[in-house]
Structure formats: C-alpha cells, structure tokens
Amino acid sequence: MKPEKSIPSQIVELIKTQGLPPGSHLPAQMLADRLRVSRSPVNEAMALLLQKGVLKREPNRGYFVTELINQPLSTLVEQLGLGESDAVTSAYFHLADDRLRGLLPDGFSEAMIKTRYSLTLAQLNAVLGRIAQEGWAEKKPGYGWVFSSMLTTPDTLLQSYRLRLALEPAALLEPGYRLDPQVLARCRAAEIHLLSGGIDTDTADQLHDRGVRFHESLVEASGNSFFIDAIRRVNRVRRLLSYRSMKDRSRYKEHCEQHLHVLDLLEHERNEEASQAMHEHLDSTLRNLSAISGILKA
C-alpha cells in the first residue's frame, strides 16, 4: 500500500494551495468534507497545528489561519515536524498490509513493531493507538499486544456485508425516520466529488471514511440506537480489508450512482423504495467483493 499524507499535512497543503490569508476561518466540518474524513481526525490535526503555530483558536469560534504560507510545502512540513505524522501513517499502512499478508503473528510486542518499522517511541505509540482505536488489535493484560481474529480473511469481510445487508435496509424503514437536509446535502456532495475525479485521487483513508460516513449517516437517521451501534461496530473492524479491496476501484462509479439514487429517494420520503435500493446496492457490493476475492487474500 502506498504511503498516505497525514491529515495535518493535507490541511497545511490546503491552506497553501488556496492562498488563505491570515484570519481565515477553518471550520472542522468543511475540512472533513474536503478531505473526506470524519471530524475526529480533523480536530486532532488542528490541535496539532495550533501547537505548531499554523493555526490559532478563538473560544466558541474555532480555528483560524495565523499567517500566509509562502515557503515550499515540503520545507514547511519538515520545519514543523509534520513529516513524522506522515511516517506514522506510512508505518500504519505497512503494518496493515503485513498483517493481511500473514507476515505478523497474532501476538506481538511493542519492541518488535518499533524495530520492524523503524519507529521512534512517539511514532510507535501513535501507530498502536490508531490500530487499537480501530479495533483490530488490543493490548493484553500485563505485556504485549494481540491482533483481533476478525476481518483478516476475505470470508470475514463478506460476512460483515451480509450483516449490513440485513441491517441497513431495515433501518430506513424505522418509524419516524428522518434524514436531516444538511446531512443529505453533505452526503450528496461527497458522491459528486468522487464522480468528478475523486475516485482516482482520494487516498484509501478518504475513500473508506467517505463510505462509512454515508452509510452511518443513513442508519443514524433511523434514531434506533441498536441499529446505530451495530453499524458503527462493524465499520470499525472492517477497515483493513476495505483498504485492500480499494486496489480495484473500477466499481466505485457504480457505487456513487447507487448512493445518489438512495439519497434521491430518501429526499422525497420514498423510504420503501430507498430500502430496496439499499438492499440492491449492498447485494451488488457483496457480489463484486466475491469476484475480487483474489485481491483480498494474503
């Protein structure tokens, strides 16, 4: 898997390429939409850029650009130490790929990971913190770590889609279902972005988070906490094989069109048709993943 730019680096790049002047407001939701990630990593990135002096924070107003960026991006990234964030992201993907290839044992020590991926202690903690948060590894009582047994084979990814096939269409039929117009507009804009070229240019992180945000937003509109908890849990642990499936992006155009169709139906409160369309979409995805099972195998 190719290295991915860190969120802080992407925010700095956006400030520079847009020529944003000092005092420009950077809303977290705007950045999350532009970078196709959730607000949580954006907030973490802006807190880091606050420490680096790139941004300032005003109570109850958010983050603002401190000064115009004139120097080359690579120079600024090095000066600010953001390259370390990129190193963490690169090591994360390298580790993920090694796990899927069967090159790492179920149990491992921090020292082994630190040595294998040439990490500093801070980088090691950041990598392990991320994989623990995403649910595919956890610290054992006492000493060492262990990888989750879930979602490291093609069969387990297909099982997760069969669960979603039963759950998501039903969520759209819940009494009192309501999708907020602003949420609907954000979901639609994300799909249009991908159809306008983002399918080829977005990172694996961005593609995965875009899909997660679409499906979780629609389930959250059901107001049913059991549906919401189940979809969040399955999304946290399917990330690894989701990344590998992105090596074949030919199906994404069809996915985007199917997503837009579901949104159109929900906008007009045609929930039964939307539920059927969601079932057809997930069933189609399940068939596509079965067809590329060779990519998913170690």
C-alpha positions in Angstrom: 0.0 0.0 0.0 1.4 3.4 -0.9 2.1 5.9 1.9 -0.7 8.4 2.6 -0.3 12.0 3.5 -1.3 12.8 7.1 -4.3 15.0 7.9 -2.1 17.8 9.3 0.0 17.8 6.1 -3.2 17.9 4.0 -4.6 20.8 5.9 -1.4 22.8 5.5 -1.4 21.9 1.8 -5.0 23.2 1.5 -4.1 26.5 3.2 -1.2 27.0 0.8 -2.9 26.0 -2.4 -5.9 28.1 -1.6 -3.8 31.0 -0.6 -5.7 31.5 2.6 -4.8 34.8 4.2 -4.2 35.3 8.0 -7.5 35.2 9.9 -9.2 32.8 7.5 -11.7 30.6 9.4 -11.2 26.8 9.0 -14.5 25.1 10.1 -13.9 21.4 11.1 -16.9 20.2 9.1 -15.6 22.0 5.9 -12.2 20.3 6.3 -13.8 16.9 7.0 -15.9 17.3 3.8 -12.9 18.4 1.7 -10.6 15.7 3.0 -13.3 13.0 3.0 -12.6 12.0 6.6 -14.6 12.3 9.9 -14.3 15.3 12.2 -12.4 13.5 14.8 -9.0 13.2 13.0 -9.6 16.8 11.7 -9.9 18.1 15.2 -6.8 16.2 16.3 -4.9 17.6 13.3 -6.0 21.2 14.0 -5.0 20.8 17.7 -1.5 19.8 16.5 -1.3 22.7 14.0 -2.3 25.0 16.9 0.8 23.8 18.8 2.9 24.3 15.7 1.7 27.9 15.3 0.0 27.4 12.0 -3.4 28.0 13.5 -4.9 30.0 16.3 -8.0 29.1 18.3 -10.7 31.5 19.4 -13.2 30.4 22.1 -16.6 29.4 20.7 -15.4 30.3 17.2 -12.9 27.7 16.2 -9.6 27.7 14.4 -8.1 30.4 12.2 -5.0 30.7 9.9 -2.2 32.7 11.6 -0.1 33.7 8.6 0.2 33.4 4.9 2.2 30.3 3.8 4.9 31.4 1.2 7.6 28.7 1.5 7.5 25.4 -0.4 5.2 22.8 1.2 7.9 20.2 1.7 10.1 22.8 3.5 7.3 23.8 5.8 6.3 20.2 6.5 9.9 19.5 7.5 10.2 22.6 9.6 7.0 21.8 11.5 7.9 18.2 12.0 4.8 17.1 10.2 6.8 14.5 8.3 6.7 12.5 11.5 2.9 12.3 11.2 3.4 11.1 7.6 5.8 8.5 8.9 3.2 7.3 11.3 0.6 7.0 8.6 3.1 5.2 6.3 4.0 2.7 9.0 0.4 2.1 9.8 -0.4 1.1 6.2 2.8 -1.0 6.0 1.8 -2.8 9.2 -1.7 -3.3 8.0 -0.5 -4.8 4.7 1.9 -7.1 6.5 -0.9 -8.3 8.8 -3.1 -9.1 5.8 -0.2 -11.0 4.1 0.2 -13.2 7.2 3.7 -11.8 7.9 2.8 -10.9 11.5 1.9 -13.3 14.4 -1.3 -13.0 16.3 0.6 -11.8 19.4 3.4 -9.2 19.2 5.5 -6.9 21.4 5.9 -3.2 21.2 9.7 -3.7 20.8 9.1 -5.9 17.7 6.9 -3.3 16.0 9.2 -0.5 16.9 12.2 -2.3 15.4 10.4 -3.8 12.4 9.1 -0.4 11.2 12.0 1.8 12.4 9.8 3.9 14.6 10.5 6.3 17.4 8.8 5.8 20.7 6.3 8.6 19.9 5.6 7.1 16.4 5.1 3.7 17.9 2.6 5.0 20.4 0.7 6.8 17.6 0.6 3.7 15.4 -0.6 1.4 18.2 -3.0 3.9 19.4 -4.6 4.1 16.0 -5.0 0.4 15.4 -6.3 -0.1 19.0 -8.9 2.7 18.4 -10.0 1.0 15.1 -10.4 -2.3 16.9 -8.1 -4.6 15.0 -5.5 -5.0 17.8 -5.6 -4.6 21.6 -3.1 -4.5 24.5 -3.0 -7.7 26.6 -3.2 -7.6 30.4 0.4 -7.2 31.5 2.6 -7.4 28.5 2.3 -7.4 24.7 -0.5 -7.0 22.1 -2.7 -9.3 20.2 -4.4 -8.8 16.8 -8.2 -9.3 16.6 -9.2 -12.5 14.7 -12.0 -10.6 12.9 -11.8 -9.3 9.3 -8.4 -10.6 8.3 -9.7 -13.0 5.6 -12.0 -12.5 2.6 -14.7 -14.6 4.2 -15.0 -12.3 7.2 -15.3 -9.2 5.1 -18.1 -10.9 3.2 -19.8 -11.9 6.5 -19.7 -8.2 7.5 -21.5 -7.3 4.3 -24.2 -10.0 4.9 -24.8 -8.4 8.3 -25.1 -5.0 6.8 -27.4 -6.4 4.1 -29.8 -7.5 6.9 -29.4 -4.3 8.9 -29.2 -1.2 6.7 -32.3 -1.6 4.5 -34.3 -2.3 7.7 -33.0 0.9 9.3 -34.5 3.0 6.5 -38.0 1.7 7.4 -37.9 2.6 11.1 -40.9 4.7 12.3 -40.1 8.4 12.4 -37.1 8.0 10.1 -35.7 11.5 9.2 -32.6 12.3 7.3 -31.6 15.9 8.1 -31.4 18.0 4.8 -27.9 19.3 5.7 -26.6 15.7 6.2 -28.2 14.7 2.9 -26.6 17.6 1.1 -23.1 16.7 2.6 -23.6 13.0 1.5 -24.6 14.1 -2.0 -21.6 16.5 -2.3 -19.2 13.7 -1.3 -20.5 11.4 -4.0 -20.4 14.1 -6.7 -16.8 14.8 -5.6 -15.9 11.2 -6.3 -17.6 11.1 -9.7 -15.7 14.3 -10.6 -12.3 12.6 -10.2 -12.0 11.8 -6.5 -12.3 8.1 -7.2 -8.8 8.2 -8.7 -7.2 10.9 -6.5 -8.6 10.3 -3.0 -6.5 8.2 -0.5 -7.6 4.9 0.9 -8.4 6.6 4.2 -10.6 9.2 2.4 -12.4 6.6 0.3 -13.1 4.4 3.3 -14.2 7.2 5.6 -16.5 8.6 2.8 -18.3 5.2 2.6 -18.5 4.9 6.3 -19.9 8.4 6.7 -22.6 7.8 4.0 -23.9 4.5 5.5 -23.6 5.6 9.1 -25.4 8.9 8.4 -28.4 7.0 6.8 -28.6 4.5 9.7 -28.3 7.3 12.3 -31.4 8.9 10.8 -33.4 5.9 12.0 -33.0 7.0 15.6 -32.7 3.3 16.6 -29.7 3.1 18.9 -29.3 -0.7 18.3 -29.0 -0.3 14.5 -26.6 2.6 15.1 -24.4 0.7 17.5 -24.2 -2.3 15.3 -23.2 -0.4 12.1 -20.5 1.5 14.0 -19.1 -1.6 15.4 -18.8 -3.5 12.1 -17.4 -0.4 10.4 -14.6 -0.1 13.0 -13.3 -3.6 12.3 -13.7 -3.9 8.6 -11.2 -1.2 7.7 -8.2 -3.5 7.0 -9.8 -5.5 4.2 -11.7 -2.4 3.0 -8.3 -0.9 2.2 -7.2 -3.9 0.3 -10.4 -4.0 -1.8 -9.6 -0.5 -2.9 -6.8 -1.8 -5.1 -9.6 -2.3 -7.6 -11.5 1.0 -7.9 -13.4 0.2 -11.1 -16.7 -0.4 -9.2 -16.7 3.0 -7.4 -18.5 4.9 -10.2 -21.4 2.4 -9.9 -21.3 2.7 -6.0 -21.6 6.5 -6.2 -24.5 6.4 -8.6 -26.3 3.9 -6.3 -25.7 6.1 -3.3 -27.1 9.1 -5.1 -30.2 7.1 -6.1 -30.8 6.2 -2.5 -30.4 9.8 -1.4 -32.9 11.0 -4.0 -35.5 8.5 -2.8 -35.0 9.5 0.8 -35.2 13.2 0.0 -38.7 12.5 -1.4 -39.6 10.3 1.6 -39.9 7.2 -0.6 -38.4 5.0 2.1 -39.6 1.7 1.0 -38.1 2.2 -2.4 -34.9 3.5 -0.8 -34.7 0.4 1.4 -35.0 -1.8 -1.7 -32.4 0.3 -3.4 -30.0 0.0 -0.4 -30.5 -3.8 -0.4 -29.7 -4.0 -4.1 -26.6 -1.8 -3.6 -25.2 -3.9 -0.7 -26.0 -7.1 -2.6 -24.2 -5.8 -5.6 -21.2 -4.8 -3.5 -21.2 -8.3 -2.0 -21.1 -9.9 -5.4 -18.3 -7.5 -6.5 -16.2 -8.4 -3.5 -16.7 -12.1 -4.1 -15.4 -11.5 -7.6 -12.2 -9.9 -6.4 -11.5 -12.3 -3.6 -8.1 -12.9 -5.0 -7.1 -9.3 -4.2 -8.3 -9.8 -0.6 -6.2 -12.9 0.0 -2.8 -12.7 1.6 
